Amino acid sequence: MDSAVIESQLNAFAEKLAGQISAILQTLAGEYSKEPVQVATAERFSHEQKRAITMQLAAMLANDDAKAERLIGDNTALLMACMPDQFRELRQAVREYDFEQALALLGAAANMPTTPEV
């Protein structure tokens, strides 16, 4: 089996496992806490926060800036809440330096043009 295929499968498994662990931890935190567990939803973030991060990410992707991966890591909850169906694919595209694909995914998810404002 090709090492790229194995790595891709391992990454997919790790992402799925991380999501499951996060859900378990949130459940446990809710069981032992009087306060309800906050779930990352798009409503949790202001329009300005979402716009600022998505526009910054779009600009980085348009410039083939590898630091986009760090921005995604720093804003995982916001991006997952805003684009739950595309987040994993976006992150994988950035990890593979396919910035054009990542930009297209971001644009589709955010209903924004794929070229950032300058």
C-alpha positions in Angstrom: 0.0 0.0 0.0 1.3 3.5 -0.9 2.6 5.5 2.1 0.5 8.5 1.0 -2.7 6.4 1.1 -1.7 5.1 4.6 -1.0 8.6 5.8 -4.3 9.9 4.5 -6.2 7.0 6.2 -4.3 7.6 9.4 -5.1 11.3 9.3 -8.8 10.6 8.6 -8.8 8.2 11.5 -7.0 10.6 13.8 -9.5 13.4 13.0 -12.5 11.1 13.6 -11.0 9.9 16.9 -10.2 13.5 18.0 -13.8 14.4 17.4 -15.1 11.4 19.4 -12.7 12.2 22.3 -13.8 15.8 22.3 -17.5 14.7 22.4 -16.7 12.4 25.3 -14.8 15.1 27.2 -17.7 17.6 26.7 -20.2 15.0 27.9 -18.0 14.2 31.0 -17.6 17.9 31.7 -21.3 18.4 31.5 -21.9 15.4 33.8 -19.6 16.9 36.5 -20.4 20.5 36.1 -23.4 22.6 37.0 -23.0 24.8 34.0 -24.0 23.5 30.5 -21.3 22.6 28.1 -20.9 25.1 25.3 -21.0 23.5 21.9 -19.2 25.3 19.1 -22.0 26.7 16.9 -21.8 29.4 14.3 -24.0 31.6 16.6 -21.3 31.5 19.3 -19.1 33.7 17.2 -19.8 37.2 16.0 -20.2 38.1 12.4 -17.1 40.2 12.6 -15.1 37.3 14.1 -16.2 35.0 11.3 -15.6 37.5 8.6 -12.2 38.5 9.9 -10.9 35.0 10.1 -12.4 33.8 6.8 -11.0 36.9 5.0 -7.6 36.5 6.6 -7.6 32.8 5.6 -8.7 33.6 2.1 -5.9 36.1 1.7 -3.3 33.6 3.0 -4.6 30.9 0.7 -4.6 33.2 -2.3 -1.0 34.0 -1.6 0.0 30.4 -1.1 1.0 31.2 2.5 1.7 28.0 4.4 1.0 29.9 7.7 -2.7 29.3 6.8 -2.4 25.9 8.5 -1.5 27.7 11.8 -4.4 30.1 11.4 -6.7 27.1 10.9 -5.3 25.4 14.0 -5.7 28.5 16.1 -9.3 29.0 14.9 -10.5 25.4 14.6 -13.7 25.8 16.7 -14.8 28.9 14.7 -14.1 27.3 11.3 -15.7 24.0 12.3 -18.8 25.8 13.4 -19.0 27.9 10.3 -18.2 25.1 7.8 -18.8 21.7 9.5 -19.2 19.8 6.2 -16.1 21.2 4.6 -13.7 21.8 7.5 -11.9 18.5 7.3 -11.4 18.7 3.6 -10.2 22.3 3.9 -7.7 21.4 6.5 -6.5 18.5 4.5 -6.1 20.6 1.4 -4.0 23.1 3.3 -1.8 20.3 4.8 -1.2 19.1 1.2 -0.4 22.7 0.0 -3.4 22.6 -2.3 -4.2 26.2 -1.6 -6.4 26.6 -4.7 -8.7 23.8 -3.6 -8.7 25.1 0.0 -9.7 28.6 -1.2 -12.5 27.1 -3.4 -13.8 25.2 -0.3 -13.7 28.2 1.9 -15.4 30.3 -0.7 -18.2 27.8 -1.2 -18.7 27.3 2.6 -18.7 31.0 3.3 -20.7 32.1 0.3 -17.9 34.4 -0.7 -15.9 35.0 -3.8 -12.8 32.9 -4.1 -10.6 35.9 -4.5 -10.2 37.9 -1.3 -10.7 41.7 -1.0 -7.5 43.6 -1.4 
